[in-house]
Amino acid sequence: MEDVVIIGGGVCGCSLLYALSRYKVRVTLLEKENDVGAGTSKANTGIIHAGYDPEPGTLMARYNTEGNPLMYALCESLDIPHKRTGSLVVGFDDQDRATIKDLYERGIANHVPGLKIVEYDELHEMEPHLDKEALCALYAETGGVVSPWEFATAQAEAAVQGGARVRLDTEVTAIRKAGDHFIVSAGQGEIEARFVVNATGIYADIVSRMIEPEYFAIHHKRGQYFLMDSAASYLANNVIFPCPNENGKGVLVSPTAHGNIIVGPDSERVTGDDRTNTAAGLAFVRGMAFRSVPDINFSQSIRNFSGVRADSDIGDFLVGESKHVPGFFNIAGIKSPGLTSSPAIALDMVRMLGEAGLGLEENPAFMPGRRVKRFKDMSHEERRKAVEENPLYGTIICRCETVTEGEIVDAFKRPLPPRSLDAVKRRCGTGMGRCQGGFCGPRVMEIIIRELGKLQGGPVSPDSVPLDREGMYIIAGETKTPEGEGE
Ligand SMILES: Cc1cc2nc3c(=O)[nH]c(=O)nc-3n(C[C@H](O)[C@H](O)[C@H](O)COP(=O)(O)OP(=O)(O)OC[C@H]3O[C@@H](n4cnc5c(N)ncnc54)[C@H](O)[C@@H]3O)c2cc1C
C-alpha cells in the first residue's frame, strides 16, 4: 500500500512528488501521458511571476509570493534553465499609470520585494525597443523566466532517484474508498493508498467527481503564442507586460529561458484540451504585441503553439483536503501563476498531509541537487574534457542548439528516459532552434530507436516512436518493400 498517490504529472504533481521525496514516504505519481510535464505545464509562458498581480488575501497571492524564491532555489539546485530577467508592466496613459500604482500597492500588500515604478528615461534605457509612447512601468526585480517542462521533469527525476515512483501511460479512471484507504483504478490495474492527491490540471473536476460530489468546475481557456528565433532576442531584456485587463495579464513580449523571444498569449474559452492555433487568435496576439514592441518582425517566428488554462469557478486556487472525503486532496484550478506557485503549493500540501497523519521522517536517500551536462553552455576546456571522456560528445546532432549525441544518450540513463521525439527535445533541447527539428529530427529518431532498444532489450520499430503523445506518429510505415520480398 502506498502512503500517497498523486494523480497528474504536471508541475504541481511533480513539485509535490519531489517535496515528499524528502521524507520516508511511499509515494507514486500516476500520469496518463507518456511523459511528465506533458499537459499545461509544457505549454505556457514560463514566467516566474513576482506576485504583485493576484488579489491580496487569496491563495494565488500567497503561493505566488512564496513560490517565487522557492522557484529560483530549485532551479539552482536541480540545474533547471532559468533567468532572473526582471519584469515590467508598461503604461501608456493616465489610466495605465493608475493601474500601475494599484499593482504596486497590491505587490506591497502581497509582500513582494524589489518593486519600483520607473519613469520614461529609465524605462527606455532598460528597454530600447519599447514603443516610444510608453510613459512609465512597474518594475519587479524578482520576475524571471524558467524552462517550465524541465521544472517538472527535473523534480520528477530527482524524486525517483530519492525512491519515489512514477507510472506513465497510467490513466486514473476510478477512485473508491475501502475502509481507511483508497483504491485507485489506473491503467490495467489498481493501486491502494492512504492518501490521494488530485493534481490533474484541466481535468481536476472530472477526477474529483470520481470520489466527491460535484462542487467545482474547471473552464478551459486557451492561450496562443509565437515563439521567435533567438536572433530576435535583442527585442526584450525584461518580461514586458501591458497593463492587465478583465481577460488577464495581456499579451506579453518576453525573453525565454532558452534565449528566444516569446509573444502571447490571447485568452479564449475552449472545450477540452483544444490546443489548435487559429488565424484570428494569432492576429490578435500580433496586434497587441506591436503596441508594446513595434519592432517585432514576425517573419522571425519559428513556431506557434498554445496552452490551456484550468480556470475554476471558485475564483482562486483550490488546494486542500476534501470536505466530503477525508484523505482525498485537491490541487485544482491552478491557472497562472500556477507554475510559479507550484513549489509553495507542494510544501503546503506536505504540511496538510502531515496534519492528516502522514509520517514525515527524513529520507536519507533524498536528492538535494543534480547537474546536467549541456555542451552548449560549456567552456572550450569543458567541451574538450567531455569529448575525451565520451566521444559521443564530439558529434553534434542538433546544429541550431548545439546538442550532442552524448547528451541525448545520457538522457536515456536518467530516471525517466524519454520515449518520444518531443521528450528528447524537452530534456536536451534538440529541435528547439530555427529549423525546429527539420534537420536533426531523423537523426534523433535513430538514436531513440537504438537507445530504447537497449533499454527494452529488443528491437524497437520506428513507427512505434511518437512525436509526442501516443498516437502522434511521424513514421506511419514503410514506403518501399525491402529488396527481395516482392511487391
Ligand atoms: C497560456 C498559459 C500561460 C501561462 N503562463 C504562466 C506563467 O507564465 N507563469 C506561471 O506561473 N504560470 C503560468 N501558467 C499557468 C501554469 O502553466 C499552470 O498553472 C501549471 O502548468 C498547472 O500545472 P498542473 O500540474 O496543475 O497541470 P498540468 O500541467 O496540466 O498537469 C496535469 C497532469 O495531469 C494529467 N492527468 C489528467 N487527468 C489524468 C488522469 N485521469 N489520470 C492520470 N493523469 C491525468 C495530465 O496528463 C497532466 O499531465 C500559464 C498557463 C497557460 C495555459
The ligand as an ORCA input file, in Angstrom:
! r2SCAN-3c Opt
* xyz 0 1
  C      -1.428     30.094    -21.752
  C      -0.882     29.886    -20.367
  C       0.145     30.694    -19.869
  C       0.622     30.529    -18.579
  N       1.709     31.247    -18.163
  C       2.200     31.066    -16.915
  C       3.358     31.760    -16.493
  O       3.985     32.464    -17.271
  N       3.760     31.613    -15.218
  C       3.087     30.846    -14.317
  O       3.463     30.821    -13.146
  N       2.024     30.110    -14.712
  C       1.586     30.180    -15.986
  N       0.520     29.450    -16.431
  C      -0.088     28.506    -15.504
  C       0.688     27.197    -15.421
  O       1.105     26.766    -16.687
  C      -0.208     26.158    -14.784
  O      -0.728     26.688    -13.596
  C       0.524     24.870    -14.448
  O       1.230     24.378    -15.550
  C      -0.508     23.859    -13.984
  O       0.152     22.684    -13.647
  P      -0.676     21.406    -13.194
  O       0.315     20.428    -12.710
  O      -1.766     21.836    -12.271
  O      -1.438     20.925    -14.513
  P      -0.904     20.136    -15.806
  O       0.426     20.574    -16.225
  O      -1.969     20.195    -16.827
  O      -0.749     18.651    -15.276
  C      -1.855     17.813    -15.042
  C      -1.464     16.423    -15.469
  O      -2.485     15.523    -15.089
  C      -2.561     14.511    -16.069
  N      -3.873     13.861    -15.946
  C      -5.080     14.408    -16.205
  N      -6.060     13.514    -15.959
  C      -5.440     12.376    -15.536
  C      -5.914     11.092    -15.118
  N      -7.213     10.798    -15.101
  N      -5.001     10.151    -14.765
  C      -3.680     10.432    -14.770
  N      -3.181     11.629    -15.165
  C      -4.049     12.596    -15.526
  C      -2.379     15.297    -17.367
  O      -1.990     14.463    -18.442
  C      -1.310     16.306    -16.980
  O      -0.012     15.860    -17.277
  C       0.042     29.564    -17.737
  C      -0.962     28.728    -18.235
  C      -1.385     28.863    -19.563
  C      -2.360     27.909    -20.112
*
